[in-house]
Amino acid sequence: MSAIQISFASLFISLISLMVAIVLAWIRVVEYRRDNRSLQVSYTMSYYPDEWNIIYLTNISSKPILIDYWDVVWVKRQGLFRYKYEGVLSRNNEDLHVNLPPHSRKQFDFKDQYEFDWNSHKHEGEALFLELRISGKKKPLYLFVYKPN
């Protein structure tokens, strides 16, 4: 075999191995994104006094999530990277620890002493967020819930 044939064969083998490596890397990225911790928030508001407001927290990943602490906060932007946080609830230690199994939903009911006004003019320009302290994370996670008109 000549030197040209050997270099062509090695180039061909290296291109095939590059394509296989790219496909395997793409599969790994897709698996990571699929299995990554992913939470979704939705809500139900009621304007009737005998019904209550509900926030739903859904774990759409395939891994369980442990929440050490949660709170509902109003967030207002005060500058380019500055925000003002105002907590809504003051719970004792009742049901702050939440275990969300994979593909499950947790319902937070806000009734009686935990009821608050979602559409107050006092909170104009602010947005309602769910603050979550997840086990293994240093910073809290803020998930958007609602912005009043």
Rosetta blueprint (number, residue, H / E / L):
1 M L
2 S L
3 A H
4 I H
5 Q H
6 I H
7 S H
8 F H
9 A H
10 S H
11 L H
12 F H
13 I H
14 S H
15 L H
16 I H
17 S H
18 L H
19 M H
20 V H
21 A H
22 I H
23 V H
24 L H
25 A H
26 W H
27 I H
28 R H
29 V H
30 V H
31 E H
32 Y H
33 R H
34 R H
35 D H
36 N L
37 R L
38 S L
39 L E
40 Q E
41 V E
42 S E
43 Y E
44 T E
45 M L
46 S L
47 Y L
48 Y L
49 P L
50 D L
51 E L
52 W L
53 N E
54 I E
55 I E
56 Y E
57 L E
58 T E
59 N E
60 I L
61 S L
62 S L
63 K L
64 P L
65 I E
66 L E
67 I E
68 D E
69 Y E
70 W E
71 D E
72 V E
73 V E
74 W E
75 V E
76 K E
77 R E
78 Q L
79 G L
80 L L
81 F L
82 R L
83 Y E
84 K E
85 Y E
86 E E
87 G E
88 V L
89 L L
90 S L
91 R L
92 N L
93 N L
94 E L
95 D L
96 L L
97 H L
98 V E
99 N E
100 L E
101 P L
102 P L
103 H L
104 S E
105 R E
106 K E
107 Q E
108 F E
109 D E
110 F E
111 K L
112 D H
113 Q H
114 Y H
115 E L
116 F L
117 D L
118 W L
119 N L
120 S L
121 H H
122 K H
123 H H
124 E L
125 G L
126 E L
127 A E
128 L E
129 F E
130 L E
131 E E
132 L E
133 R E
134 I E
135 S L
136 G L
137 K L
138 K L
139 K L
140 P L
141 L E
142 Y E
143 L E
144 F E
145 V E
146 Y E
147 K L
148 P L
149 N L
